[in-house]
Amino acid sequence: MSRPSPDHHTQAAPEAPAAPSGRPRLSIPGSGLAKGLAVTLRTMTRKTVTQQYPDAQPELPPRTRGVIGLFEENCTVCMLCARECPDWCIYIDSHKETVPPAAPGGRERSRNVLDRFAIDFSLCMYCGICIEVCPFDALFWSPEFEYAETDIHELTHERDKLREWMWTVPAPPALDPAAEEPKEIAAARKTAEKLAAAARPEPAGPRPTEPEGGDA
């Protein structure tokens, strides 16, 4: 009876993966460390891009959401911003006053007078919904962001503080010269041109001349 060969029950060792050329790929010890050091050396020779804040102020985009400014003269206390705020971080108090009639025999009117307008920036998530829903343009984004406080209660800005932020609001961007004229402006311009044409006196035509020599 013949005996089995010694390699009959042994499993062959896996071969090294072949390179694209068909040769086995060889790994050089320390190649990963050398690649990492090469990346470090390349980075060390590049110019730094770190801004040295606060010595160098950052260049903020024009639509940066820093803090909200209040233009109090445009606020009618409609409470729309406070109702639409998802964080309920806007606090508004007001009272009603009676306005005398503008003309004799007219009726008295009542209007809302703003007593308090505050925003708690420790709760605000800077979504901008209050600015978008304001129908009278009383709220604006300011790019100012340096209002950190050591006490969280100091992050509730009252209307006097919000009024100060209003003066840091950048001017709106210029209109695109290639854009179409707004419909309201076009209608107003056409109406003004019609009124100006109607008020312009008609030019006097030449008078008809009588034939010389009288009647035949």
C-alpha contacts under 8 A as a table, 3 or more apart, distances in Angstrom:
res1	aa1	res2	aa2	distance
4	P	8	H	6.51
5	S	8	H	5.47
6	P	9	H	7.14
6	P	10	T	7.63
7	D	10	T	5.24
7	D	11	Q	7.98
16	A	24	P	5.89
16	A	25	R	6.91
17	P	24	P	5.85
17	P	25	R	6.30
18	A	21	S	7.62
18	A	22	G	5.32
18	A	23	R	5.27
18	A	24	P	4.15
18	A	25	R	5.68
19	A	22	G	5.15
19	A	23	R	5.19
19	A	24	P	5.44
19	A	25	R	5.20
20	P	23	R	7.38
27	S	31	S	7.72
28	I	31	S	5.71
30	G	33	L	5.25
30	G	34	A	6.30
31	S	34	A	5.05
31	S	35	K	6.28
32	G	35	K	5.15
32	G	36	G	6.30
33	L	36	G	5.14
33	L	37	L	6.23
34	A	37	L	5.14
34	A	38	A	6.18
35	K	38	A	5.05
35	K	39	V	6.39
36	G	39	V	5.22
36	G	40	T	6.33
37	L	40	T	4.98
37	L	41	L	6.16
38	A	41	L	5.13
38	A	42	R	6.24
39	V	42	R	5.17
39	V	43	T	6.23
40	T	43	T	5.16
40	T	44	M	6.18
41	L	44	M	5.11
41	L	45	T	6.53
42	R	45	T	5.47
42	R	46	R	6.77
43	T	46	R	5.38
51	Q	56	A	6.48
51	Q	57	Q	7.91
51	Q	58	P	7.12
52	Q	55	D	5.71
52	Q	56	A	5.33
52	Q	57	Q	7.90
53	Y	56	A	5.00
53	Y	57	Q	5.95
53	Y	58	P	7.29
54	P	57	Q	5.95
60	L	64	T	6.44
60	L	143	P	7.35
61	P	64	T	5.46
62	P	143	P	7.69
62	P	170	P	7.74
63	R	141	W	7.79
63	R	143	P	7.45
64	T	141	W	7.54
64	T	142	S	7.25
64	T	143	P	5.11
65	R	68	I	7.99
65	R	126	Y	6.87
65	R	141	W	5.89
65	R	142	S	6.48
65	R	143	P	5.75
66	G	141	W	6.79
66	G	142	S	5.55
66	G	143	P	4.48
66	G	144	E	5.01
66	G	145	F	4.74
67	V	141	W	6.04
67	V	142	S	5.21
67	V	143	P	6.54
67	V	144	E	6.02
67	V	145	F	6.38
67	V	165	W	7.39
68	I	139	L	6.58
68	I	140	F	5.67
68	I	141	W	4.89
68	I	142	S	5.81
68	I	162	L	6.79
68	I	165	W	7.00
68	I	166	M	7.71
69	G	139	L	5.72
69	G	140	F	5.21
69	G	141	W	6.22
69	G	142	S	6.35
69	G	162	L	4.84
69	G	163	R	5.98
69	G	164	E	7.33
69	G	165	W	4.81
69	G	166	M	4.31
69	G	167	W	7.96
69	G	169	V	7.33
70	L	138	A	5.73
70	L	139	L	4.92
70	L	140	F	6.68
70	L	159	R	6.99
70	L	162	L	5.18
70	L	163	R	5.15
70	L	165	W	7.40
70	L	166	M	5.83
71	F	74	N	5.94
71	F	75	C	7.01
71	F	137	D	7.78
71	F	138	A	4.74
71	F	139	L	6.24
71	F	140	F	7.92
71	F	163	R	6.34
71	F	166	M	6.50
72	E	75	C	5.26
72	E	138	A	6.42
72	E	159	R	7.93
72	E	163	R	7.19
73	E	138	A	7.54
74	N	136	F	5.88
74	N	137	D	6.53
74	N	138	A	5.03
75	C	78	C	7.71
75	C	114	L	7.87
75	C	136	F	6.76
75	C	137	D	7.88
75	C	138	A	5.40
76	T	112	N	6.72
76	T	113	V	7.69
76	T	114	L	7.71
76	T	136	F	7.80
77	V	92	I	7.66
77	V	94	S	7.14
77	V	112	N	6.35
77	V	113	V	7.30
77	V	114	L	6.37
78	C	81	C	7.98
79	M	82	A	5.30
79	M	83	R	6.22
79	M	92	I	7.32
80	L	83	R	5.18
80	L	84	E	6.14
80	L	130	C	7.70
80	L	133	V	6.98
80	L	134	C	6.74
81	C	84	E	5.30
81	C	85	C	6.05
81	C	90	I	7.58
81	C	129	I	7.48
81	C	130	C	4.44
81	C	131	I	7.37
81	C	133	V	6.43
81	C	134	C	6.20
82	A	85	C	5.32
82	A	88	W	6.51
82	A	89	C	7.58
82	A	90	I	5.29
82	A	91	Y	6.93
82	A	92	I	7.48
82	A	130	C	7.26
83	R	88	W	7.54
84	E	129	I	6.99
84	E	130	C	6.66
84	E	133	V	7.79
85	C	88	W	5.29
85	C	89	C	7.03
85	C	90	I	7.28
85	C	129	I	6.60
85	C	130	C	6.19
87	D	123	L	6.45
87	D	124	C	6.44
87	D	125	M	7.54
88	W	91	Y	7.91
89	C	119	I	5.65
89	C	120	D	5.13
89	C	121	F	7.40
89	C	123	L	5.98
89	C	124	C	6.16
90	I	117	F	7.27
90	I	118	A	5.78
90	I	119	I	4.63
90	I	120	D	6.58
91	Y	116	R	7.25
91	Y	117	F	5.75
91	Y	118	A	5.14
91	Y	119	I	6.39
92	I	114	L	7.66
92	I	115	D	7.47
92	I	116	R	5.27
92	I	117	F	4.68
92	I	118	A	6.63
93	D	114	L	6.39
93	D	115	D	5.24
93	D	116	R	4.85
93	D	117	F	6.78
94	S	112	N	6.34
94	S	113	V	5.39
94	S	114	L	4.54
94	S	115	D	4.75
94	S	116	R	6.74
95	H	112	N	5.67
95	H	113	V	5.40
95	H	114	L	6.88
95	H	115	D	7.11
96	K	110	S	6.27
96	K	111	R	5.49
96	K	112	N	4.60
96	K	113	V	5.96
97	E	110	S	5.41
97	E	111	R	5.50
97	E	112	N	6.46
97	E	113	V	6.88
98	T	108	E	6.59
98	T	109	R	5.65
98	T	110	S	4.36
98	T	111	R	6.54
99	V	108	E	5.69
99	V	109	R	5.02
99	V	110	S	5.68
99	V	111	R	7.11
100	P	107	R	7.48
100	P	108	E	4.92
100	P	109	R	6.65
101	P	104	P	6.84
101	P	105	G	7.52
101	P	106	G	5.07
101	P	107	R	5.28
101	P	108	E	4.84
101	P	109	R	6.99
102	A	106	G	6.73
103	A	106	G	5.55
114	L	117	F	7.38
116	R	158	E	7.19
116	R	159	R	6.56
117	F	158	E	5.95
117	F	159	R	5.02
118	A	156	T	6.50
118	A	157	H	5.41
118	A	158	E	4.26
118	A	159	R	5.69
118	A	162	L	7.83
119	I	124	C	7.76
119	I	156	T	5.54
119	I	157	H	5.47
119	I	158	E	6.76
120	D	123	L	5.74
120	D	124	C	6.34
120	D	155	L	5.91
120	D	156	T	4.06
120	D	157	H	6.37
121	F	124	C	4.69
121	F	125	M	7.86
121	F	155	L	5.43
121	F	156	T	5.99
121	F	157	H	7.52
122	S	152	I	6.79
122	S	155	L	5.91
122	S	156	T	7.34
124	C	127	C	7.90
128	G	131	I	5.35
128	G	132	E	6.37
129	I	132	E	5.09
129	I	133	V	6.12
130	C	133	V	5.43
130	C	134	C	6.16
130	C	139	L	7.47
131	I	134	C	5.47
131	I	137	D	7.60
131	I	138	A	7.84
131	I	139	L	5.24
131	I	140	F	6.17
131	I	141	W	7.73
134	C	137	D	5.81
134	C	138	A	6.68
134	C	139	L	6.99
137	D	140	F	7.45
140	F	166	M	7.28
140	F	169	V	6.95
141	W	169	V	6.43
142	S	165	W	6.72
142	S	166	M	7.12
142	S	168	T	5.93
142	S	169	V	4.57
142	S	170	P	7.08
143	P	168	T	7.43
143	P	169	V	7.00
143	P	170	P	7.97
144	E	147	Y	7.89
144	E	165	W	7.77
144	E	168	T	7.18
147	Y	155	L	7.93
148	A	155	L	7.64
149	E	152	I	6.62
149	E	154	E	6.30
149	E	155	L	6.71
150	T	154	E	7.89
151	D	154	E	5.58
151	D	155	L	7.55
152	I	155	L	5.56
153	H	156	T	6.05
154	E	157	H	7.22
157	H	160	D	7.88
157	H	161	K	5.74
157	H	162	L	6.38
158	E	161	K	5.50
158	E	162	L	6.27
159	R	162	L	4.85
159	R	163	R	5.90
160	D	163	R	5.07
160	D	164	E	6.50
161	K	164	E	5.12
161	K	165	W	6.57
162	L	165	W	5.13
162	L	166	M	6.51
163	R	166	M	5.12
163	R	167	W	7.43
164	E	167	W	5.92
164	E	168	T	7.69
165	W	168	T	5.44
165	W	169	V	7.08
166	M	169	V	5.51
175	L	179	A	7.52
176	D	179	A	5.28
181	E	185	I	6.89
181	E	186	A	6.37
182	P	185	I	5.41
182	P	186	A	6.17
183	K	186	A	5.04
183	K	187	A	6.03
184	E	187	A	5.27
184	E	188	A	6.17
185	I	188	A	5.09
185	I	189	R	6.02
186	A	189	R	5.11
186	A	190	K	6.21
187	A	190	K	5.23
187	A	191	T	6.20
188	A	191	T	5.14
188	A	192	A	6.16
189	R	192	A	5.10
189	R	193	E	6.19
190	K	193	E	5.08
190	K	194	K	6.25
191	T	194	K	5.16
191	T	195	L	6.26
192	A	195	L	5.16
192	A	196	A	6.08
193	E	196	A	5.06
193	E	197	A	6.09
194	K	197	A	5.09
194	K	198	A	6.15
195	L	198	A	5.10
195	L	199	A	6.17
196	A	199	A	5.19
196	A	200	R	6.16
197	A	200	R	5.21
198	A	201	P	7.86
211	P	214	G	6.67
213	G	216	A	7.75
